[in-house]
Structures are given as C-alpha cells and as structure tokens.
C-alpha cells in the first residue's frame, strides 16, 4: 500500500482533479490523518469557525492546507454540494473557509478553479467577493466559457458594487485573449455609478489586442467626462498608441499647477507622474507640464523620478554598449555571473544576498550603488501605500547626491533621511520597500561613522552581506510580498505579486542595468542622469518682446 500511495503522490497534479481523487481514495483506505483528523473531519469543523468582516483565515483552514493537494478533492466536493446546511449563514461560512483553504494550498490547485467559479452563483456578497479575490490573485482562470459567463454575471450584478469591482479585476487578469462578450460587457460598465467598476472596465478594454474605432472613441470620451478615471483612460489610450493620451496625461499633471491645489488634485498629479515614470522616454512630450509643477515640494520626489526616467531612457538609447574588453573587468564578470542555484535551504532571495555579498570587498561606492538600485526599484510600493505622506525616494535622492559628491556631511544626511521606521499596519510590500531604503542608506558610512550616526542600526540576521544584503533581501520581499510581521487588515499573508524566483530575478536585473554601465565606464546612470534631469527640468528662457511682433 505504501508503494501505491507514493506512486499516486508522484502522479498527483495540481491541474488534474482526477489524479487527486485517486490519491484521495487511496488515502481514505489507508486511514491517513492530518493532525489526527481526516480532511473531511476538518471541513466539518468549519461550521464552528466564525467568518469575520476581515475574512480572516481560521486555524482549522491553515491546518488542513498543510495536507497540500490531498485536501483538494474533499474541498471541491464540499463546494459543489448543493446545500451544506439548512441555515444560509452556516452554508456560506463553510464554503468561505473552503475557499480560503484552497487559496493556501501549494502548489496552487488550478483544478479547483471550475468549482470556485460555480461558487460565484451563491447568494452571498461576502462569499462572492472572497471567491473573486482568490480568482484574481491566486488561482487565475483561463478565459473559458464558464469563466467568462460567471464573471460577467458578477460584473452585471445589481446593488453589489464591490462584487462588480472585483469581477472587473478578475476579467482583466484572465490568462489569454479575451473573448468578444467581455468587450461588450466592459463597454456597458463605463457608465457604472461606482468609479472602481468604471476603472476596471477601462483596464479590460486595455487588454484588447486590436481595439476598433468604437472602443477608441468611447475611451476618449471617458477621458473627457470621467474625472475620477481620466488617468486610467489615458493609460488605456497609451495601450492603443493614441497620441492624444499624452494631452490627457499633461492635464492630470497640471492639476497641481495652482499653489492652492487641494489634496485630491495633488494626488491626481502624483499618480500621473508615477505613470510618466513608468513610460520613460516615451513620455518626453510631457516635459513642459513637469516644468510647470516643479515648484511643489510634496511632488518633488516623484517629479524628479519621472524626469529621471525620461533622462534614463534618452541616455540608454544613445550611449554605447560595453565592449568585450570592458566586460572582462572583474566586477562586471561578477555582476553578470548568476547567483547560486536555489535549494530548499537557500531560497532565491537568500541566494541573491549571497551574490550581493561578493561585492563587499570592492568598496562602499559599488555597494551603495547596488543597494540604491535595489531600493529604488521598489520605492513605488511605499508610495502606493502612502502617497503624498513622504516617500523613500527622498532618502534615495540624497544618496544619489552623495554618489555625486561623497563627503562626510552628505553621508550623515543620507543616514538621517533614511532613518524611517514604517508602520506595522502597512502592507508587507510597503513595509519591506521602506526597510530596503533604510538599509541602502546604511551602506554609505564606514563602521566607525555608523556607530556614531546610527548606533542602534542592525542588519537583518537572515541576510548575508550586512546592510547591502539586507537592502537586497528587503527589495525581494517587497516585490514578492513575502510574509513579514505586519498587521495589514489583520494578516500579512497576501498572495505574492511575483514568485520568490521572479522577485529575485527582477531585483538582480535592476541592479545589473544600473551598475554595469558605471563599472564598464560607458556612462554613469547616477551622475549623468542627474545632470540631464536638471537640464530637462530647467525652464527655457522667456522670449524677448521687441514690440514689433507678438512674443
């Protein structure tokens, strides 16, 4: 029996429900238990677990999830049972805890997606929102007829704006080309009373491979009429390569042109600047608008980041690539060498800290540049959490100034600006992004200076390479939302934005792109960008009116 079980375990696949059912039947015959109870006995306990407004995961669900794929068949069976209890409240409670358990199981059981889609028919706003949340972030379906039918039904749900908003998000995150009926449903939701639903509809339209004139015209009208979603409409037009998108984008930036601009107008300008930063050199036509709001102190960090992104794109396009001789530099060879292979004892983020620790013998400047690249890549995650309330970029801007002119006074200021402790109520990604900046600034001082300027600072005990490794590890955690000690809505178990491997690869890619040109001597992605950014933001001289012709 043991050999048969092992064979069935090896053949069990997260996308094949029948293979899991065969394993389940064999485990039932063997009397297998999870913490002294069978999976079905654990499911029977769900009726006693309250379903609070934060949808917290009970201990029973966490225990059952440790069974892995073996728990999937009874969970799917429970979800597909027509009536679990005569009392509607208990029925919803059991189904909700089944959904949360499926979310926790690794590897993600994609074979349970049809059962989750069928759960959307249940008459419970809370359960439907929870199921849509899982389908959006953890178990993302393909655009099958079942998926589109059930999600569109939720998108058109009356009197449930939260359900409609989550359904729109689920539709624009579907894997694969969207069918025509999704286009029709999205166009119909552009007049929804809830701005979140309208925003989701615009993001669905942005997924269309070749939008027709009707969609283009409708989105342009939305940009004119929908003040709350003008930036989203402009972003959708950018996906269509519409030149007019930059006009709308500049209008959003100029919301903060008045010195008496309200917080709401500043926020609109802030978000537009973030979009310009993502566009890079493509948004060069927005520079006149950037110059007109450059006076505002609350926008300065993100405005400089947007201008730096434009400058970076322009410089990267015209600067020469490193020559083979330049790539033979010992530091360049180390940069291009892959980190150690991940193992069960050495996850990808820890492997990247081992790779980063190898640069410690090359001096503070190289280490500071590596840490700066990692921290800057995730700084936006803190800004998304707390826009207009300070940003790690302020410390990173001072760190860049130190790299331009490294002296002790500036070094002390770098450490002071980076001395920020994020709230444990913020999201895990923002928490880790903030700490990545703090650790990056602590790469600047020598050991003696650090003992004077930041006597209580300590690197992460789990990171190799001191403060450099801590900055890199925190950046990886921020991108992957790896669990840290926070209390964001009662839980830090947010599903990963990226897998641990993907997060580590993205951080390393950002480091190499930022540091390799400087190591090879082709150009300096810190000093050269700052110089060009200042030129780009400098106002052109006013034209002289001679009286003969209009100025």
N, C-alpha and C positions, 0 to 999 in steps of 0.2 A: 504493500500500500504506500510506503514511503517513497519508493521509486516512482510510482504512478503520480503521486502528488507533486514531486519535484518536476516531473515531465510536464504536468499540467501548468505548474507555475511558470516554467520557462516559455510555454506556448501561449500564456495569457497575454493579450494585447489590449492596450487602453482604448483602441478604436474598434475592437471586435467583442461585442457583448456576448456572443455565443461561446467564445473561448472562456470568458469569465464565468458564464453559467456552468460550464463543465467543471471548472475549478470549484465553484460553489457547491455543486452536488457532491463532489469528492470530499470536500472539507466537512460537509454535514455528516457524511457517513463515518468520517474519522473522529467525530466529536470535537473538532477544533474549536478553541475559545480565544477570545480577546479579553485579557484582564478578567478571566473566569466567567465570561458570558459570551454567548454566541452573538453574531451581528444582529440577528433578529430580536434577541432579548434587549440589546442596547437600543434598537429602534423603538421597542415598546416603552422604553423609559422616556422617550421624547415628549410624551403627553404630559409629563410632570415638570418639564423644563419651561419656565415662563419665556415668553417672547417679548422682550422689552423694546422700547421705541428706538434704541440704538442698534437693534438686531444683533446683539452680542452672541457669540458662539458659546454654547454650554459645554461644560467639561465632558459630558457624555458624547457629544459630537466629536470633540477632539480625540477622545479615547478610541472611538470607532474608526476615525480616519487613519489611525496607526495600522489598521488592518490592510491598508492600501487597496489595490484593485479587487481583493477578495470581498470587500464590503460593497462593491458597486451593484451586483445583481439584486441583493435584498433592498437596497436603496431605490433602485429603479422600479422594482416590483411594488414597493410602497407608494411611490409617486404615481404609478399607473393604476392603483386601486381606486375604484370609483368613490367609495365612501370609507373613510378611516375611523370616523366617529359620528354618532348622531348629532353631537354638538359641533356647530360650524367652527367655533373658536378652537377646539381641540384638533379638529381636522386640519385647520390652517397651521397650527403650531407644529404638528408632526411633519407636515410637508415642508415647512420652512426650515426645520432642523435637518431634514434630509438634504435639502438644497445646500445648506451651509456645510454639511459633511462632505458632499461631493466636491465643493469648492476647495476643501483642504487636502483631498487625496492627491498623492503624487505617484506616478506621473498623471497629468490631468486626464480623467476618463472621458474622452471625447465621445465614446459610445453612449454616454448618458445624455447627450445634447437633445435628441428627439424627446426624451421623457421630460426634460426641462422645458422645451418648447410647448409640450402639451400641458404643462403645469400653468402656463400663462392663461389658460381658459378658466382657472379657478376664480371665483368671485371674491377676491380679496386684494385690495390695493396694496397692502403691505407685502403680501406674498409675491404679487406680480412685480413690484419694484425690486424686491430682493432677487428674484429669479432673473430679471433683466440685468441687474447689476452683475451677476455671475456670468451671464451670457455676453456681457460687454467686456469684461476684464479678465476672465479666467478661462471659460470654455466657449471660445468664439466660434459660431457655426459657419458653415458654408452657405451661400445663398440658394439653398434648395427651395422647392415649392413649399414645404412645410414651414421652413424658417421665415420666408417672406410673407406667407399667409398669416402666421401667428403674430409676427412683429408689426405688420401693417395694421392688423386688428387692434393691437395695443396703441399704435400711433394714432388711430382714429377713435380712441376711447373717449367718451364724454365724461365731463366732470372729474377727470383724473389727470391734471396737468403734469404731475410728477411721473406718472406712468407714460404719458406721451413723450416727455423729455427723455426718459431712459430708453424708450423704444426707438426714438430717433438716433440716439447714440449707438444702440445696438445695430441699427441698419447701416450707419456709415462705417462701422467697424467690421462688417461682414467680410470674410475672406473670399476674394474673387470678384468678377464683374457683376454689377448689379442688374437685375432683370428690369424690363420696361415698366412693370407695375410699381416698382419702387420710385421711379422718376415721377410717375403720376401722383403717387401718394405724397411725395416731398413737395411738389408744386402746390398741392392742396393745403399743406400745412404752413405755407408762407404767410397766411392771414390769421394764424392762430393767435389767441389772446395772450398766450404765455410766450415771453421773449425767449425762454430757453428752448421751446419747441421750434420756434422760427429759426433760431441759431442752428439747431440740429438739422433742420430741413436744408439749410444752406450748405452745411457740411456734406449732406447726402448728395446734393447736386454737384459739389466739387469733385465727387468720386466718379462722375460720369466720364467715359472715355472721350466722347466726341459730342459735346453739347450742341443742340440745334439752336436756331435763332430765337425760338420761343424762350428757351431757358436763359440765354444771354440777356435778352430784353427784360425778362422778369427779374433777374438778379440785379440788373442796373436800376430798375425801378425800386427794388428793395433797398438798394444802397441810398437812394434819394429819400425814400419815405420812412424807413425803419431806423430811427436814430439809435436805438439800443443795439442794433446789429449792423451798423454801417461798416464797421471794420471787418466783420465776418463776411459781409457781402463783397467788400473789396478783396479779401483773401480768396474768395471763390472766383472772382473775375481774374485774379492773378493765375489761378489754375487754368483758366481759359486763354491766357496770354492776351488779355484785353488791355490796351494802353490806358484806357480811362480809369483803370483800377488805381493808378498812381495819383490821379486827381483826387479821388475819394480818400486815399491814404494821406495825402498832404492836408486835406481838410480836417482829418482827425488829429493830426499832429498840431495844427494851428488852433485847436480848441483851447490850448494853454497860452495863446499869444497874449491875452489880456493879463496884466499883473493881478487883477481881481478875480481870476478864474476860480471857480468852485472846485471842491474835491472831486466831484463827478466828472467835470471837464478835464481836470488834471489826469484822472485815471484813464479817460479815453485817449488822451495824448500819450500817456505812458504805454498803453497797450499797443498803440500804433508804432511807437519807437521800438518796442520789442519785435514787432513784425518786420520792421526795416532791418533790424539786426540780423534776423534770420535770412532775409533776402540778399544781404551783402551788396556787391557791386551792382546787382540788378536794380537796386533802388536808388541809384545815383541821382536820378531826376528829382528826388525829394530833398536834396541838399538845401535849396532856398528856404524850405519850410523849417529845416533843422536850425538854420542860422537865426531864424526869427524867434525861436523859443529857447535859444541857448542861454538866455539870461536867468532862467528859472532854476533856483537851487535844488528844488525837490525832483527835478527831472534831469539834473546834470549827469549823474552816473549812467543812467540808461541812454541818455542822448549821446554821451561820449562813446558808449558801447556800440550804438548804431553807426556813428561816424567811423569808428574804428573798423567795424565790419565792412563798410564800403571801402575804406582805405586798404584793408587786408585783401579784399578781392581784386582791387586795382593793382596792388603790388605783386600779388601772387601770379597775376596774368602776364606781367611784363618782366619779372625777374627770371634769370636763367636757372635751370635745374642744376643741382650739384654734379660736378664732373666725377668720373670714376676715381681719379686721384683724391678728390676731396672726400669721397665716401670711404676711403681707406683709413681716415682718421679713427683712432681707437674709440673715441666717444661716439662717432657715427656708427661704427660697427656694433657697439653695444646697444645703441638706440634701435637699430634695425633688427637686432637679434631677438627672437621671440622669447617671452618669459617661460619659465619651467612649465611643463605639462601639468594640468590639474589632476589631482588624485583625491580620493576620499578624505585624506588627511591634509591636503593642500588645495583648498578651493581656488577658483580662478582669481578672485580679488587678492587673496594672500600670495598667490604666485606672482601677481603683478607688483606687490610691495617688495618681494624678494628681488625682482628685476630692477625696481627703482633703487633699492638699497645699494646696488652695484655702482651707482654714480656718486656715492658719498665721498670717495677719495678724490674726486675731481674738483672739489671746492664749492664754496657757498653759492656762487653765481649760477652755476649749472643746476644745482639742487633747487635754488629759488625759482629758476625758470621752469623746471619740471613741475614743481608744486603749483606755480602760478597757472600753468596750462591746465592742470587737472582741476583746480578750484574754479577757474574762470568758466570751464566747460559746464559746470553745474550751478553756477551762481543764479541763473534764471529760476531755478526751482525754489529758492528762497523768495525771490521777487514775486513769483506767482502766489506764494503763501501770504505775503505781507507787502503788497505794492504800496509805494509812497511812504512807507514807515521805516526807511533806512534799508540799505542793501549791502551785502558783502562786497559789491563792486567798489565801494568807497575805499575799503582797505586794499583791494587789488589794484586800484588806480595809484595809491601811494606806493605800493610795492613796485609797480612799473616805474614810477619816478625814481625810486631807489636804484633800480637797474640802470637807469639813465645816468644817475649821479650817485654812486654808492658812498655815502659818508654816514658817520655815527648819528648825527642829528636826525637825518631822514630815516635811518634804521630804527631809532627809538620810536619815531612817529608811526612807522609801519606796524610795530608790535602793539602800540596803543590803539590804533584803528582796528586791528584785528582782534582785540580783546573783547569779544562779544560772546555771551552765553545764551544760546537760543532757548526759548521756552519749551518745556516738555509737553506742552499742549499742542505744539505744531506738528505737522505731518512728518513722518520719518524721513522723506526725501529732503524736505527743507531743513530739518534738524541736521542731517549729515552734510548737506551742502554748506551750511553755516560753519560747521566744525572743519570742513575741508579748507575754508578760507583762513580760519584761525591757525590751523596747523601750517598752512603755507606761509603765513607771516612770521611764524616762529622758526622758519628755515633761514631767516635773514641774519639774526645776531649770532655771534660766537658763543661758546659755552659760558664764558665769563660775563659777556653782556647779557645773556639770557638770565643768568642767576640774579642780575641786578634789575633788569627791566621786567621780567616775568618770573619771579622766584617760585611761584606755585604751579607753573605750567608743566604738564606731563604728557608725553605722547601716549598713544593707545598701546596698551600692553600686548594686544594681539597683532600689532603691526611690526614687521621687520623694517629697520631703517629709520627709527626715531620719528622726528616730526615730518620728514619727507614721506616715509612710508605711511604715516597716519593721514597725511593730506590725500595721498593716492587712494588709500583704502576707504576713506570717507567719501571721496568722489564716486567710487564704485558702488558703495552702499546707497548713495543718493540716487544714482541712475537706476539701480535695481530695486529701490525701496526695500532694501534688506532690513529685516526687523531690528529695531533699536528700541531703547527704553523711552517711549513717548506715550502720551495718553491722548492721541488724536481720536476724538469721539469714542474713547474707551478702549481702543485697540490699536496696536501697531502692526497688525497682520494684513496690511494692504497687499494685494497681489502685485507681483513685480511688473514694473514698466518694461524692463528688459530682464532676460535671464542673467544669472551671475556671469556666465561666459560672455554674453553680449555686452554687458556693462563694462567688464574689464577690457574687452577689445575696443570699445568706443573711447574709454579714457586713454588707453595707450595710443590710439590713433590721433587723438587731440594733442597728446604730448609730443609725438613724433613730428606732426605738422608744425608745431610751434617752435620746437627746439632744433630740429635738424638743419634748417637754413642757417641759423646762427652758428651752430657747430661747424658747418662746412664753409662758412664765411661768404655765402652768396648774398644774403641780406639779413637784417635783424628784425624779426617780427614784433619786437617790442619798441625799440628806438625809432625805426623807420616808420612804423605805423603811427606812433605819437606825433612825429614831425609832420607827416602827411595829414593826419587828422586835424591838426591845428590849422594847416593851410586850407583844408576843406571848409572848416567852420568859420574862417575869417571872413568878415563881411567885405564885399568888393567896395572900392572907393566910390563915394557918391559922384554922380555926373555933375559937371560944372555947367550952369546955365549962363550962356553968354548974352541972353536977351534976344538973339536973332532967331533961334529955333527952339522948339519945345525940348526940355531936358530928356 
